[in-house]
Amino acid sequence: MSKPVQTEETSTVSAPRSLKRHLPYLILIVVLGAGICWWTHSSGEKGDMAGRKGKQTPTVSVAVAGKGDLKVMLDALGTVLANNTVTVKSRVDGQLLKLHFREGQDVKAGQLLAEIDPRPFQVQVTQAEGQLARDMAQLANARADLTRYKTLLGQNGASQQQVDTQEALVRQLAGTVKVDEGALAAARLQLTYSRITAPLSGKAGLKTVDEGNMIHASDANGLVVITQVQPANVLFSIPETRLEELLKARAGNAPLGVDALDRDGTTVLAHGVLATMDNQVDTTTGTVKLKARFDNKDEVLFPSRFVNARMTLATLHDVIVVPAVAVQRGKPGAYVFVVNADNTVSQRPVKTGPAEGERIVIREGLTAGERVVLDGLDQLRDGRKVNPVSAGEADKRDGSAAHPGKKRKAG
């Protein structure tokens, strides 16, 4: 069989068809190459920017260590306790006729609070009085007979035995009269118990029983609870690690002042003094209980209210004070970053003292006038150059950044 002859026209037509068939692959190769070039160029620019950024001098806020006075404070969570709390109960059983107080009223000691039906107790008093009168009459008659027997004994008209018997009868009746007097006093006392009075001055709470009900001496809830809130006490605990400081402070003659603050610790509710402390450490919590006394004339300290107790132990004079945020702690102990005259930083170990709020005492390691770094401490090393800015200027910058419109308006 003869082979077909390929002509020039046939080869010219097949070449464009082959090119069209491979064109998508060529486009894909070009796109991938362009993407690789762009990614490489972008990564290089980012690396250059990061390198330039890492070489920039960091800006840090600084504060100057100064000398001043600082109060050594002791803060604790406390609970307000009434100076005295009494549950008023009836001492006899009976029907409650009337209540003579209003809920929440201030009452005085001895004030009438309630009345119980007194008629059963008045009957008992009458019975005791009658018994006493009868026995006293018998005693009087026995004494008269004893007088006559003694007269007859002198005239030989009676025997000594009769006189002795009569004397014994007189003594017996005298004892009966004493018993009757005691019974009468008990009946009268029960009658007085039908009028219930306030055992102390204070504020009456909510009543627990209404008029007309039968009440008993064995009732657990009683009639009302009276709390004495002037003065008031605050009970709080301190850790035993602060016990030595407290004992040194109490060694002085002046009483230690205690402030009662609200839950947030921002508002002072009342001023008082430390009244007493417990005589032992609570082994379960490692704390010591303290009690402070407050006049509470405005009654702002409500019983069972939670407050923050703040006690001033001492006042340190002319000590080195820095912001507490400047002090860092690591394996070697406490340290600060000090800004030198050439604006390089040095890590310096320090010994700290008591703190008050945002300030802390530096006992060793700093002198007055030196600058300490407050923020950006994680990027600092010994000898690194910094751009120090005072804390006030840093706050202004932060405020301007947060409110750019205000900054433009000021400009």
Stockholm file with secondary structure:
# STOCKHOLM 1.0

chainA/1-411         MSKPVQTEETSTVSAPRSLKRHLPYLILIVVLGAGICWWTHSSGEKGDMAGRKGKQTPTVSVAVAGKGDLKVMLDALGTVLANNTVTVKSRVDGQLLKLHFREGQDVKAGQLLAEIDPRPFQVQVTQAEGQLARDMAQLANARADLTRYKTLLGQNGASQQQVDTQEALVRQLAGTVKVDEGALAAARLQLTYSRITAPLSGKAGLKTVDEGNMIHASDANGLVVITQVQPANVLFSIPETRLEELLKARAGNAPLGVDALDRDGTTVLAHGVLATMDNQVDTTTGTVKLKARFDNKDEVLFPSRFVNARMTLATLHDVIVVPAVAVQRGKPGAYVFVVNADNTVSQRPVKTGPAEGERIVIREGLTAGERVVLDGLDQLRDGRKVNPVSAGEADKRDGSAAHPGKKRKAG
#=GR chainA/1-411 SS CCCCCCCHHHHHHHHHHHHHHHHHHHHHHHHHHHHHHHHHHHHHHHHHHHHHHHTSCCEEEEEECEEEEEEEEEEEEEEEEEEEEEEECCSSCEEEEEECCCTTCEECTTCEEEEECCHHHHHHHHHHHHHHHHHHHHHHHHHHHHHHHHHHHHTTSSCHHHHHHHHHHHHHHHHHHHHHHHHHHHHHHHHHTTEEECSSCEEECCCSSCTTCEECTTCSSCSEEEEEEEEEEEEEEEEGGGHHHHHHHHTSSSCCEEEEECTTSCSEEEEEEEEEECSSCBTTTTEEEEEEEECCTTCCSCTTCEEEEEEEEEEEEEEEEEEGGGCEECSSCEEEEEECTTSBEEEEECEEEEEETTEEEEEESCCTTCEEECSCGGGCCTTCBCEEEEHHHHHHHHHHHHCHHHHHHHC
#=GC SS_cons         CCCCCCCHHHHHHHHHHHHHHHHHHHHHHHHHHHHHHHHHHHHHHHHHHHHHHHTSCCEEEEEECEEEEEEEEEEEEEEEEEEEEEEECCSSCEEEEEECCCTTCEECTTCEEEEECCHHHHHHHHHHHHHHHHHHHHHHHHHHHHHHHHHHHHTTSSCHHHHHHHHHHHHHHHHHHHHHHHHHHHHHHHHHTTEEECSSCEEECCCSSCTTCEECTTCSSCSEEEEEEEEEEEEEEEEGGGHHHHHHHHTSSSCCEEEEECTTSCSEEEEEEEEEECSSCBTTTTEEEEEEEECCTTCCSCTTCEEEEEEEEEEEEEEEEEEGGGCEECSSCEEEEEECTTSBEEEEECEEEEEETTEEEEEESCCTTCEEECSCGGGCCTTCBCEEEEHHHHHHHHHHHHCHHHHHHHC
//
